[in-house]
Amino acid sequence: MNIYISNLSYGITDADLRELFADYGEIISAKVILDRETGRSRGFGFVELADDALGQKAIDELNQAEYDGKVISVNLAKPRTDRPAGGRGGANRGGGGFNRDRRGGYNSERRY
Protein backbone atom coordinates (compact mmCIF):
# COMPACT_ATOMS: atom_id res chain seq x y z
CA MET A 1 0.00 0.00 0.00
CA ASN A 2 1.37 3.40 -1.00
CA ILE A 3 0.64 6.19 1.50
CA TYR A 4 0.85 9.95 0.93
CA ILE A 5 1.91 12.15 3.86
CA SER A 6 1.56 15.94 3.62
CA ASN A 7 2.23 18.99 5.79
CA LEU A 8 5.56 17.59 6.94
CA SER A 9 8.11 19.84 8.62
CA TYR A 10 10.89 20.76 6.22
CA GLY A 11 13.47 19.04 8.43
CA ILE A 12 11.88 15.58 8.14
CA THR A 13 14.04 12.97 6.38
CA ASP A 14 13.41 9.59 4.76
CA ALA A 15 14.72 7.97 7.97
CA ASP A 16 12.20 9.95 10.04
CA LEU A 17 9.34 8.63 7.88
CA ARG A 18 10.63 5.08 8.32
CA GLU A 19 10.68 5.59 12.08
CA LEU A 20 7.17 7.07 12.10
CA PHE A 21 5.73 4.08 10.21
CA ALA A 22 7.88 1.37 11.83
CA ASP A 23 5.01 0.11 14.01
CA TYR A 24 2.85 -0.58 10.95
CA GLY A 25 4.71 -3.45 9.35
CA GLU A 26 7.36 -3.94 6.70
CA ILE A 27 8.31 -0.70 4.97
CA ILE A 28 9.16 -1.18 1.32
CA SER A 29 10.15 2.46 0.78
CA ALA A 30 9.98 5.84 2.50
CA LYS A 31 10.72 9.03 0.59
CA VAL A 32 10.46 12.73 1.40
CA ILE A 33 10.06 14.64 -1.86
CA LEU A 34 12.74 17.27 -2.45
CA ASP A 35 12.72 20.37 -4.62
CA ARG A 36 14.94 19.74 -7.65
CA GLU A 37 16.52 23.19 -7.62
CA THR A 38 17.10 23.79 -3.90
CA GLY A 39 17.30 20.23 -2.55
CA ARG A 40 14.96 21.30 0.25
CA SER A 41 11.93 19.24 1.31
CA ARG A 42 8.67 20.12 -0.39
CA GLY A 43 6.74 19.19 2.76
CA PHE A 44 5.33 15.86 1.62
CA GLY A 45 6.39 12.29 1.07
CA PHE A 46 5.38 8.71 0.43
CA VAL A 47 5.67 5.48 2.39
CA GLU A 48 5.00 2.10 0.85
CA LEU A 49 4.00 -0.68 3.24
CA ALA A 50 3.91 -4.39 2.41
CA ASP A 51 0.62 -5.10 4.24
CA ASP A 52 -2.55 -3.27 3.11
CA ALA A 53 -4.39 -3.87 6.39
CA LEU A 54 -1.54 -2.40 8.44
CA GLY A 55 -1.28 0.43 5.92
CA GLN A 56 -4.93 1.30 6.49
CA LYS A 57 -4.33 1.16 10.23
CA ALA A 58 -1.44 3.62 9.81
CA ILE A 59 -3.67 5.97 7.81
CA ASP A 60 -6.44 5.77 10.41
CA GLU A 61 -4.12 6.38 13.36
CA LEU A 62 -1.70 8.94 11.90
CA ASN A 63 -4.03 11.15 9.84
CA GLN A 64 -4.38 14.54 11.58
CA ALA A 65 -1.79 13.55 14.20
CA GLU A 66 0.83 16.02 15.36
CA TYR A 67 4.33 15.16 14.18
CA ASP A 68 7.36 17.37 14.67
CA GLY A 69 5.15 20.31 15.64
CA LYS A 70 2.78 20.09 12.65
CA VAL A 71 -0.54 18.35 12.06
CA ILE A 72 0.09 15.92 9.22
CA SER A 73 -2.35 14.49 6.69
CA VAL A 74 -1.97 10.80 5.91
CA ASN A 75 -3.96 9.30 3.02
CA LEU A 76 -3.90 6.55 0.46
CA ALA A 77 -1.70 7.76 -2.41
CA LYS A 78 -3.48 8.24 -5.70
CA PRO A 79 -1.93 6.62 -8.76
CA ARG A 80 0.38 8.94 -10.65
CA THR A 81 -1.10 10.27 -13.86
CA ASP A 82 0.91 10.87 -17.01
CA ARG A 83 1.83 14.51 -17.39
CA PRO A 84 2.74 16.25 -20.63
CA ALA A 85 6.45 16.43 -21.41
CA GLY A 86 8.11 19.64 -20.32
CA GLY A 87 6.69 19.72 -16.83
CA ARG A 88 4.64 22.63 -15.70
CA GLY A 89 1.84 23.16 -18.19
CA GLY A 90 1.21 23.72 -21.84
CA ALA A 91 3.36 25.35 -24.45
CA ASN A 92 1.16 28.42 -25.01
CA ARG A 93 1.00 30.47 -21.85
CA GLY A 94 -0.63 33.48 -23.41
CA GLY A 95 0.85 36.93 -23.05
CA GLY A 96 1.45 39.41 -25.82
CA GLY A 97 -1.53 41.09 -27.39
CA PHE A 98 -2.77 44.64 -27.14
CA ASN A 99 -2.94 46.39 -23.81
CA ARG A 100 -4.86 49.67 -23.74
CA ASP A 101 -2.85 50.95 -20.80
CA ARG A 102 0.49 50.64 -22.60
CA ARG A 103 0.27 53.05 -25.49
CA GLY A 104 3.21 54.15 -27.54
CA GLY A 105 6.61 52.65 -27.86
CA TYR A 106 10.17 53.83 -27.64
CA ASN A 107 10.54 57.28 -26.06
CA SER A 108 6.80 57.92 -25.94
CA GLU A 109 5.11 60.24 -23.50
CA ARG A 110 1.75 59.67 -21.87
CA ARG A 111 -0.71 62.19 -23.25
CA TYR A 112 -4.20 61.31 -22.15
Secondary structure, 3 states (H helix, E strand, C coil): CEEEEECCCCCCCHHHHHHHHHHHCCEEEEEEEECCCCCCEEEEEEEEECCHHHHHHHHHHHCCCEECCEECEEEECCCCCCCCCCCCCCCCCCCCCCCCCCCCCCCCCCCC
